[in-house]
Amino acid sequence: MTFKELGLVEPILRALQDQGYENPTPIQAQSIPVLLKGKDLLGVAQTGTGKTAAFSIPILQHLYNGAPPKGRRPIKALVVTPTRELAIQIDENFKAYAKYTDIRNTVIYGGVKQAQQVNRLKSGIDVLVATPGRLLDLINQGFITLKHIEYFVLDEADQMLDMGFIHDIKKLLKLLPHERQSLFFSATMPKTIVELSRQILGDFERVTIAPEKTTAEKVEQQIYHVNKKNKTDLLIELLETKLLDSTLIFSRTKHGANKIVKDLEKAGIGSAAIHGNKSQAARQRALGDFKDGKIQTLVATDIAARGIDIDELSYVVNYDLPNVAESYVHRIGRTGRAGASGLAVSFCMLEERPFLKDIEKLIQQQIPVIEEHDFPFKMEDAAEPSLKKQGQRGRRPQRSGGSNNGKPKSGGSKNAGANKPRRRY
């Protein structure tokens, strides 16, 4: 199938040709016809499959075929996405695909002064790409109205929930016209998102491009069992001897990402971190240096990585295994794109083994273990697993004896107090 066979107008086809697009990806081939009919859509596909084009191309075609704006242009299409990097990337794609039309688009996000963004809004635009916080802020200031919105896209919907944006999304939904076309796109689709989508979407269709098998087939995967204290030394050794090209490293926390960068810099390995606590300028600079080859490694958290668009990424390292199996599939999908080979290396310490079990169950294969390396796992060096901190249940060690200061506990049972509420981590 070609894009022309999808019934796209000539200006959009010409712009796609300029981008080197010839044939639609599966998510595009299945989504574009549905959206051109005006139906709502719930789309699920991993990063790198072309989700942005899947929703932006139909929106542009609808706007192109619509009546020309009279007077000041009202915002007719709204795309909401969780991170600044992803918002910028989506805006750039809209601009590229609308190259031969007079459709205008812009992007707004927090972390920078609003003056330039407000000026672009005042000039009149058709498509707005935004992060939730800045969008609501400018709405409250009276610079944006959503009453003319005809097309609404919620991108990376799962991360919206993880980042605590659910209340912002509900506020936005109250401001949107009831009559609109709504689109949900995401790399993963947990039950909470499915339930939310059913409340918001109208007569919708669902398109799912299963990522597990395709990702597992084209990306070589390896597991290194290692003690926590040796993770950094193992990472440095691999970067110096095996992972000699651009490497994206995943950390579970922002603090952990900063520490990894500090340790790599001490070892003479160029590195930078990208996460929510970094300023927009710092994040863009880090991503630019990584793309340009000025630094070998980029350390990211899952949420920040959603906005990273790198075509030729050789390696992915899971310094920390994710506690959500679907996130593993999303992470390793960053490499091995466009038919290229890729390598995903994961470190697994004792308390992360339940996560590994969940991952292997999801991808329906056992990840090869690298036994021979300089920092093998040793049980005698492993600390007591703190599974509670990883969202797992574990027994707390009981104190010896069944008394408290020589007095029996209530009921005389050593299990007294078992009904007290447990603290959740």
Residue, then its C-alpha position, 0 to 999 in steps of 0.5 A: m500500500t502507498f500513501k496515495e492509495l489512502g486518498l490523501v490530497e496532493p499537497i500532503l503527498r508532496a510533503l510526505q515525499d519530501q520526508g522520504y515516506e513511501n509506504p505507510t507503517p501498520i499503525q498509519a495504514q490502519s488508522i488513517p482510513v478510520l480517521l478520514k471517516g471522522k471516527d474516534l480512535l484508540g491507537v496502541a503502538q510502540t514508539g518508532t512505528g509512526k503514531t504521530a503521522a497516523f494522527s497528524i496526516p488525517i487532521l491536516q487533510h480535514l483542515y485542508n478540505g475545510a472552509p478557509p478561516k474568516g478573520r482571526r484563525p480559531i484553534k481547531a486541532l489540539v494535541v496534548t502530550p506529557t513532555r516538552e520534548l515530545a511536544i516539540q517533536i510533534d509540532e515539527n512533524f505537523k510543520a513538515y507535513a503541512k509544508y505545501t498548505d497554509i495550515r499554521n501550527t505552534v507548540i506551547y510548554g512550560g519551563v520557558k517564558q510564555a511571551q513568544q508562545v503568546n505572540r504566536l498564538k495571537s497571530g492565529i493558528d490552526v493546530l496547537v500542540a501543548t503540555p497540560g500545565r502550560l495549556l491550562d495556564l494560558i487558558n486561565q489567562g485568557f490567551i487560549t479558548l478551546k470552544h472551536i476545537e474539532y480534533f482532539v488528540l491525547d498522545e502517550a495517554d498512559q504516561m499522562l496517568d503516570m505523571g499525575f495529569i489525570h486531573d488536568i485532562k479532566k479539566l480540559l475535557k470540560l472545556l472542549p466542545h461535545e461535538r469533536q473527533s477524539l484520538f487516543f494514542s499510546a505505546t502501552m494501554p493499561k486497563t485504567i486508560v482503556e476505562l478512561s477512553r471509553q468514558i471520553l471517546g464516542d463511536f470509536e474504533r481500536v487499532t493495536i499494533a502488538p509490539e512484543k514479538t516484533t521488538a523481540e525479533k529484531v532486537e538482540q537482548q541480554i541479561y547480566h545478573v549483578n549486585k547493586k554495588n557493581k552496576t556502575d563498574l559493569l556499565i563502564e566496562l561495557l561502554e569501554t569494550k562492547l557498547l562503543d556507539s551511541t547508548l541510551i541508558f534507562s534509570r528508574t529515578k531522576h536522582g539515579a540518572n544524575k548519579i550515573v552521569k556523574d560516575l560516567e564523567k569521572a570515568g571519562i565517558g561523555s554523558a548527560a541526563i534528561h529528566g523532568n528536573k532539567s530545564q528545557a534548555a539543558r534537555q535540548r542541549a543534552l539531546g542535541d549533543f547526543k544526536d551529534g555524537k558529542i557524547q556517547t551516552l544519554v541517561a533518561t527516565d522513562i517519561a523523559a525518554r518519550g520525547i527522544d526521537i533518534d533514528e540510529l541508536s545502537y544500544v539501550v541499557n536498562y541500568d534499572l529494570p522497569n517494574v512495569a513489563e510493558s515499559y521494557v518493550h517500549r525501552i528496547g524499541r528505541t533501538g533496532r528501528a527501520g530494519a536495523s539491528g540493535l542490542a538491549v542490555s539489562f542489569c538485574m540485581l536480586e530484588e529485580r528478578p520478579f520484574l525480569k520474570d514479568i518481562e519474560k512472560l510478556i515477551q514470551q521468551q527467555i532473555p539470554v543471560i551473559e554468565e561470563h563477565d567481571f562482576p558476576f552476581k554473588m549471593e553473599d554480597a546481596a543485601e536483603p531484598s527491599l521488595k516493598k520499595q519496588g512495589q512488592r509485598g514482603r514480610r517484615p522480620q519479627r522481633s524475637g520474643g512475644s512480649n513488649n517490655g516484658k508484657p504480653k501483646s494484646g491477645g497474647s498472639k505473636n501476630a498481634g498488630a497484623n491488622k494495622p494498616r500497612r504503609r504503601y511504598 
